[in-house]
Amino acid sequence: MTATSLFPDVFLTIRNTTVAGPDTLQIGDWRAHRDEGRIRRGAESRMLEPKVMDLLFVLASRPNHVFSRDALMGALWPDTTVGEDALSRCVFKLRKALEGPSRAGARIETIPKRGYRLVADVAPVPAGDAAPHRPRGAVVMQTVALLSGVGVLAGAALILFGPVPAPPVAAPAEGPAVQRAVARAADSYYQFTRADNEAAIVLYERALDREPASPEALAGLAGALVQRHMRWPDGRDAPRPAGSALRAALASGSLAGPAAQPDLRRALALAQRAAALRPHDPEVQRALGLALSVRGRLDAAATTYDHALAEHPDDWGLLINRADLHDIAGQSAEALPLLERAYDSMDRAYAAETVRVRPWQAELGVEIGRRYEARSDIPRARAWYRRTLADAPSASAAAERLAALSGPGLSGLDTGKRG
């Protein structure tokens, strides 16, 4: 099975990822160097794992074409049997690498039940022009960043939120060992159990030992340190608090105690450093917002999330965290639409982020249903419980609430499947 490429004399054989043609492509505002394993945009450079780069070149061979999961699996692992999540991990890492605010950028879209496509302008780069591009002013921009020194971190809020964006400090390339440690740490972190969180801390520390300026490891460690004291202040396993873990932790006063303060100060410094290195990364912004929140700087955290959502309006983690701050401020009316958007975003991200989405989507659906119950909007509450059960049939809380709302006198109130 073959698919004709966008480029003359370039053909992609789905069962063999070797593409006869240029090793350097202009993909949106990114220049992808397959032989180096890097993508560059101006002074910014990011390293891609070999399979992630292969995926990018496969998708770029036919921009806007929807490649099925089977076709991509066959292209990337023609003679190897791998788990279903192998492709999802590659898609997730490629999305993260390409993300950015530029309208000339590139993005990977998930087409439900069909596959993935690259949405971008793609063109081959002539051999004589394939050297890393260094824009005018790049030397000056990097010199300013270096001379700023500690001021870059101390003034992170100004860098992030000023009217003229400051140039990001170039993050170093991360080797395979660092990438593996960060990927495993992230999977542990998103389980939100104490044991998994402690494992994530060890893995993030290990990654930073190898590469002290890894934005992913800096932000991940910041988040894990915050979770350690926000969810398990006594260092022991505990059930999840009803409602907001942040609100419960702030109300308890445990975050201001001597046991928590060193970790929380370090978490904020780590998140600020990650933000200086990669200011437009949504995961970095989530870590920074959370680190600010547990330090009691809720207004700064809200501003961080608002600016990040302006660039990444469908990031479900940002949406949930921003809704949490609305709730803490007594603005539940503003929180509910954000939670609904977050659930929809989880649906779209599920294939690429299964490990991260699965533990939380059903819980979020139930929470949305409960909020409609509190408003006495029974039809919408029932619709959300049904939607949650359709996505996660084992969601017992949704089943219990739906049964409770199906008593005499309530059956005629359901006016639609979804809220």
C-alpha positions as CSV (number, residue, x, y, z in Angstrom):
1,M,0.0,0.0,0.0
2,T,1.5,3.3,-1.0
3,A,0.5,6.9,-0.7
4,T,1.7,9.6,-3.0
5,S,3.6,12.4,-1.3
6,L,3.0,16.1,-1.7
7,F,6.5,16.5,-3.1
8,P,7.6,15.6,-6.7
9,D,9.5,12.2,-6.9
10,V,8.9,11.6,-3.2
11,F,6.8,8.5,-2.3
12,L,6.0,7.1,1.1
13,T,5.7,3.3,1.4
14,I,3.5,2.7,4.4
15,R,5.3,-0.5,5.3
16,N,8.7,1.1,5.1
17,T,9.3,4.5,6.6
18,T,12.3,5.3,4.4
19,V,11.2,8.3,2.3
20,A,13.2,9.1,-0.9
21,G,13.5,12.8,-0.8
22,P,14.7,15.7,1.4
23,D,16.0,15.1,4.8
24,T,14.9,18.6,5.8
25,L,11.3,19.9,5.6
26,Q,9.7,23.2,6.4
27,I,6.6,22.2,8.4
28,G,4.7,25.4,9.3
29,D,7.2,27.6,11.1
30,W,9.3,24.6,12.2
31,R,12.2,23.3,10.2
32,A,12.6,19.5,10.7
33,H,16.1,18.0,10.3
34,R,15.6,14.2,10.1
35,D,19.2,13.4,10.0
36,E,19.9,15.4,13.2
37,G,16.7,14.4,14.9
38,R,15.8,18.0,15.6
39,I,13.2,20.6,14.8
40,R,14.1,24.3,14.8
41,R,12.2,27.5,14.9
42,G,14.3,30.6,15.0
43,A,16.7,30.2,17.9
44,E,14.6,27.5,19.4
45,S,15.7,23.9,19.0
46,R,14.0,20.7,20.1
47,M,15.2,17.1,19.9
48,L,12.8,14.4,18.8
49,E,13.1,10.7,19.5
50,P,13.7,8.7,16.2
51,K,10.2,7.2,16.1
52,V,8.6,10.6,16.8
53,M,10.6,12.1,14.0
54,D,9.6,9.2,11.7
55,L,6.0,9.9,12.6
56,L,6.4,13.6,11.7
57,F,7.8,12.8,8.3
58,V,5.1,10.2,7.6
59,L,2.4,12.7,8.4
60,A,4.2,15.5,6.6
61,S,4.3,13.4,3.4
62,R,0.6,14.1,2.9
63,P,-0.4,17.1,5.0
64,N,-4.1,17.2,5.9
65,H,-4.4,13.5,4.9
66,V,-5.9,11.3,7.7
67,F,-3.6,8.3,8.3
68,S,-5.3,5.4,10.1
69,R,-3.7,4.1,13.3
70,D,-3.1,0.7,11.5
71,A,-1.3,2.5,8.7
72,L,0.9,4.5,11.1
73,M,1.6,1.4,13.2
74,G,2.7,-0.4,10.1
75,A,4.9,2.4,9.0
76,L,6.6,3.0,12.3
77,W,7.0,-0.6,13.4
78,P,6.8,-2.7,10.2
79,D,8.4,-5.9,11.7
80,T,7.7,-5.4,15.4
81,T,4.7,-6.0,17.6
82,V,4.2,-3.1,20.0
83,G,1.5,-2.1,22.4
84,E,-1.4,0.1,21.4
85,D,-0.1,2.9,23.5
86,A,3.2,3.1,21.5
87,L,1.6,5.2,18.8
88,S,-0.3,7.3,21.3
89,R,2.9,8.1,23.1
90,C,4.6,9.2,19.8
91,V,1.6,11.4,18.9
92,F,1.6,13.0,22.3
93,K,5.3,13.7,22.2
94,L,5.0,15.1,18.7
95,R,2.1,17.4,19.7
96,K,4.1,18.6,22.6
97,A,7.1,19.4,20.5
98,L,5.1,21.3,17.8
99,E,2.9,23.2,20.1
100,G,3.2,27.0,20.1
101,P,1.3,30.2,19.6
102,S,2.2,30.9,15.9
103,R,-0.6,30.7,13.4
104,A,1.9,29.5,10.9
105,G,2.7,26.5,13.1
106,A,1.8,22.9,12.8
107,R,-0.6,20.7,14.8
108,I,-1.6,17.1,14.9
109,E,-5.3,16.5,14.8
110,T,-7.1,13.4,16.1
111,I,-10.0,12.4,13.8
112,P,-12.2,10.2,16.0
113,K,-12.4,6.6,14.8
114,R,-10.3,7.4,11.7
115,G,-6.8,8.4,12.8
116,Y,-4.5,11.4,12.7
117,R,-3.5,14.2,10.4
118,L,-0.9,16.9,10.2
119,V,-2.4,20.4,9.7
120,A,0.4,22.6,8.3
121,D,2.0,24.0,5.2
122,V,4.8,21.6,4.2
123,A,7.6,22.2,1.8
124,P,11.0,20.6,1.1
125,V,14.1,22.6,1.9
126,P,16.7,22.8,-0.8
127,A,20.0,21.2,0.1
128,G,21.9,24.4,0.1
129,D,19.4,26.0,2.5
130,A,19.1,23.1,5.0
131,A,21.6,24.4,7.5
132,P,20.1,25.4,10.9
133,H,18.4,28.7,10.4
134,R,19.5,31.5,12.7
135,P,17.4,34.6,12.4
136,R,18.7,38.2,12.5
137,G,18.9,39.3,16.0
138,A,19.2,35.8,17.5
139,V,22.7,36.6,18.9
140,V,21.4,39.7,20.5
141,M,18.4,37.9,21.9
142,Q,20.4,35.1,23.4
143,T,22.9,37.6,24.9
144,V,20.1,39.5,26.6
145,A,18.8,36.3,28.1
146,L,22.3,35.3,29.4
147,L,23.0,38.8,30.8
148,S,19.6,38.7,32.6
149,G,20.8,35.8,34.7
150,V,18.9,35.4,37.9
151,G,16.6,38.3,36.9
152,V,15.0,36.0,34.3
153,L,13.7,33.8,37.1
154,A,13.0,36.5,39.6
155,G,11.0,38.4,37.0
156,A,9.3,35.4,35.5
157,A,5.9,37.0,35.8
158,L,7.0,40.0,33.7
159,I,8.6,37.7,31.1
160,L,5.4,35.7,30.8
161,F,2.8,38.4,31.0
162,G,4.5,41.6,29.7
163,P,3.2,43.2,26.5
164,V,6.3,42.2,24.5
165,P,7.2,38.5,24.9
166,A,10.8,37.9,26.0
167,P,12.8,35.4,23.9
168,P,12.8,32.0,25.5
169,V,16.1,30.7,26.8
170,A,17.2,27.9,24.5
171,A,16.6,24.5,26.2
172,P,19.4,21.9,25.7
173,A,18.8,18.8,23.7
174,E,17.7,15.9,25.9
175,G,19.2,12.5,25.4
176,P,17.2,9.2,25.3
177,A,17.9,8.4,28.9
178,V,16.4,11.7,30.0
179,Q,13.4,11.4,27.7
180,R,12.7,7.9,29.1
181,A,12.9,9.0,32.7
182,V,10.6,12.0,32.0
183,A,8.1,9.8,30.2
184,R,7.9,7.2,33.0
185,A,7.8,10.0,35.6
186,A,4.9,11.7,33.8
187,D,2.9,8.4,33.6
188,S,3.5,7.9,37.4
189,Y,2.6,11.5,38.2
190,Y,-0.8,11.4,36.5
191,Q,-2.0,8.4,38.6
192,F,-2.2,10.7,41.6
193,T,-1.4,8.1,44.2
194,R,1.2,8.7,46.9
195,A,3.4,5.8,45.8
196,D,3.3,6.8,42.1
197,N,4.0,10.5,43.0
198,E,7.0,9.5,45.0
199,A,8.2,7.4,42.1
200,A,7.7,10.3,39.8
201,I,9.9,12.5,42.1
202,V,12.7,10.0,41.9
203,L,12.5,9.7,38.1
204,Y,12.3,13.5,37.6
205,E,15.3,14.0,40.0
206,R,17.2,11.3,38.0
207,A,16.4,13.1,34.7
208,L,17.6,16.4,36.2
209,D,20.9,14.8,37.3
210,R,21.5,14.0,33.7
211,E,20.1,17.2,32.2
212,P,19.7,20.1,34.8
213,A,17.9,22.3,32.3
214,S,15.2,19.9,31.0
215,P,12.0,22.0,31.0
216,E,9.9,18.8,31.2
217,A,11.8,17.5,34.2
218,L,11.8,20.9,36.0
219,A,8.1,21.4,35.5
220,G,7.3,17.7,36.4
221,L,9.3,17.8,39.6
222,A,7.7,21.1,40.6
223,G,4.2,19.5,40.1
224,A,5.1,16.3,42.0
225,L,6.6,18.3,44.9
226,V,3.4,20.3,45.2
227,Q,1.2,17.2,45.0
228,R,3.3,15.5,47.8
229,H,2.1,18.2,50.3
230,M,-1.2,19.1,48.8
231,R,-2.7,15.6,48.7
232,W,-0.6,13.7,51.3
233,P,0.5,16.3,53.9
234,D,1.1,13.6,56.5
235,G,3.2,11.5,54.2
236,R,0.6,8.7,54.3
237,D,-1.9,7.3,51.9
238,A,-5.2,9.1,52.2
239,P,-8.5,9.1,50.2
240,R,-9.0,11.9,47.8
241,P,-10.6,14.9,49.4
242,A,-14.2,15.6,48.3
243,G,-14.0,18.6,46.0
244,S,-10.9,20.6,45.4
245,A,-7.6,19.2,46.8
246,L,-6.1,22.7,46.6
247,R,-8.9,24.3,48.5
248,A,-8.7,21.6,51.2
249,A,-5.0,22.0,51.5
250,L,-5.1,25.8,51.7
251,A,-7.9,25.6,54.3
252,S,-6.0,23.1,56.5
253,G,-3.0,25.4,56.8
254,S,-0.6,22.4,56.2
255,L,1.0,24.1,53.2
256,A,2.3,26.9,55.4
257,G,3.9,24.4,57.8
258,P,7.7,23.9,58.2
259,A,7.5,20.4,56.6
260,A,6.0,21.7,53.3
261,Q,7.7,25.1,52.9
262,P,11.2,23.9,51.6
263,D,9.6,21.7,48.9
264,L,7.1,24.4,47.9
265,R,9.7,27.1,47.6
266,R,11.8,24.7,45.5
267,A,8.7,23.8,43.4
268,L,8.1,27.5,42.5
269,A,11.8,28.0,41.6
270,L,11.7,24.9,39.4
271,A,8.5,26.0,37.7
272,Q,9.8,29.5,37.1
273,R,13.0,28.1,35.6
274,A,11.0,25.8,33.3
275,A,8.8,28.8,32.2
276,A,11.9,30.8,31.4
277,L,13.2,27.9,29.2
278,R,9.9,27.1,27.6
279,P,7.3,29.9,28.2
280,H,4.6,28.6,25.8
281,D,4.4,25.0,27.0
282,P,1.0,24.3,28.6
283,E,2.4,21.7,31.0
284,V,5.0,24.2,32.2
285,Q,2.3,26.8,32.7
286,R,0.2,24.3,34.7
287,A,3.1,23.6,36.9
288,L,3.8,27.3,37.4
289,G,0.2,28.0,38.2
290,L,0.0,25.2,40.7
291,A,3.2,26.2,42.4
292,L,1.9,29.8,42.7
293,S,-1.4,28.5,44.0
294,V,0.0,26.5,46.9
295,R,2.1,29.6,47.9
296,G,-1.2,31.5,48.2
297,R,-0.6,33.6,45.1
298,L,-3.9,32.8,43.6
299,D,-4.2,36.0,41.5
300,A,-0.9,35.3,39.9
301,A,-1.9,31.7,39.3
302,A,-5.1,32.8,37.6
303,T,-3.2,35.1,35.4
304,T,-0.8,32.3,34.5
305,Y,-3.7,30.0,33.5
306,D,-5.6,32.7,31.6
307,H,-2.5,33.6,29.5
308,A,-1.8,29.9,28.9
309,L,-5.4,29.2,27.9
310,A,-5.3,32.0,25.4
311,E,-2.7,30.0,23.5
312,H,-4.0,26.5,24.4
313,P,-7.8,26.8,24.8
314,D,-8.3,23.0,24.7
315,D,-5.8,22.0,27.3
316,W,-7.9,20.0,29.8
317,G,-5.4,20.4,32.6
318,L,-5.3,24.1,32.4
319,L,-9.1,24.3,32.2
320,I,-9.6,22.2,35.3
321,N,-7.0,24.2,37.3
322,R,-8.6,27.5,36.2
323,A,-12.0,26.2,37.2
324,D,-10.6,25.2,40.6
325,L,-9.5,28.8,41.2
326,H,-12.9,30.1,40.2
327,D,-14.5,27.8,42.7
328,I,-12.1,29.0,45.5
329,A,-13.0,32.5,44.6
330,G,-16.7,31.7,44.9
331,Q,-17.3,31.9,41.1
332,S,-18.9,28.5,40.5
333,A,-20.9,29.9,37.5
334,E,-17.6,30.6,35.7
335,A,-16.1,27.2,36.7
336,L,-18.8,25.0,35.2
337,P,-18.3,25.9,31.5
338,L,-14.6,25.3,31.9
339,L,-15.2,21.8,33.3
340,E,-17.4,21.0,30.4
341,R,-14.8,22.1,28.0
342,A,-12.2,20.1,29.8
343,Y,-14.3,16.9,29.5
344,D,-14.8,17.5,25.8
345,S,-11.0,18.1,25.4
346,M,-10.4,14.8,27.3
347,D,-12.5,13.0,24.7
348,R,-10.4,14.5,21.9
349,A,-7.1,13.7,23.7
350,Y,-8.0,10.2,24.9
351,A,-6.3,8.3,22.1
352,A,-3.0,10.2,22.6
353,E,-3.1,10.6,26.3
354,T,-4.9,7.5,27.6
355,V,-2.7,7.0,30.7
356,R,-3.4,10.6,31.7
357,V,-7.1,10.9,30.8
358,R,-8.5,7.6,32.0
359,P,-8.2,8.0,35.8
360,W,-9.9,11.4,35.7
361,Q,-12.5,11.7,33.0
362,A,-15.3,9.7,34.7
363,E,-14.7,11.6,37.9
364,L,-15.0,14.9,36.1
365,G,-18.2,13.8,34.3
366,V,-19.7,12.9,37.7
367,E,-18.7,16.3,39.2
368,I,-20.3,18.1,36.3
369,G,-23.5,16.1,36.8
370,R,-23.5,16.9,40.5
371,R,-23.2,20.6,39.8
372,Y,-26.2,20.5,37.6
373,E,-28.0,18.7,40.4
374,A,-27.1,21.5,42.7
375,R,-28.7,23.9,40.3
376,S,-31.8,21.7,40.2
377,D,-31.2,21.2,36.5
378,I,-32.1,17.5,36.5
379,P,-32.2,17.0,32.8
380,R,-28.7,18.2,32.3
381,A,-27.5,16.2,35.4
382,R,-29.0,13.0,34.0
383,A,-27.5,13.7,30.6
384,W,-24.0,14.1,32.1
385,Y,-24.3,10.9,34.1
386,R,-25.4,9.0,31.0
387,R,-22.6,10.5,29.0
388,T,-20.1,9.5,31.7
389,L,-21.4,5.9,31.7
390,A,-21.3,5.8,27.9
391,D,-17.6,6.6,28.1
392,A,-16.8,4.7,31.3
393,P,-19.4,2.0,32.0
394,S,-17.7,1.1,35.3
395,A,-18.2,4.6,36.7
396,S,-20.3,3.5,39.7
397,A,-20.8,7.0,41.0
398,A,-22.5,8.0,37.8
399,A,-24.7,4.9,37.8
400,E,-25.7,5.6,41.4
401,R,-26.6,9.2,40.7
402,L,-28.5,8.4,37.6
403,A,-30.5,5.8,39.5
404,A,-31.3,8.3,42.2
405,L,-32.6,10.7,39.6
406,S,-34.8,8.1,37.9
407,G,-37.4,7.8,40.7
408,P,-41.1,8.5,40.4
409,G,-41.8,12.0,39.0
410,L,-38.4,12.5,37.5
411,S,-38.4,10.2,34.4
412,G,-40.2,12.8,32.3
413,L,-37.7,15.5,32.9
414,D,-34.9,14.2,30.7
415,T,-34.9,16.3,27.6
416,G,-31.7,15.3,25.9
417,K,-28.7,13.0,25.9
418,R,-26.1,15.6,26.6
419,G,-25.9,18.8,28.5
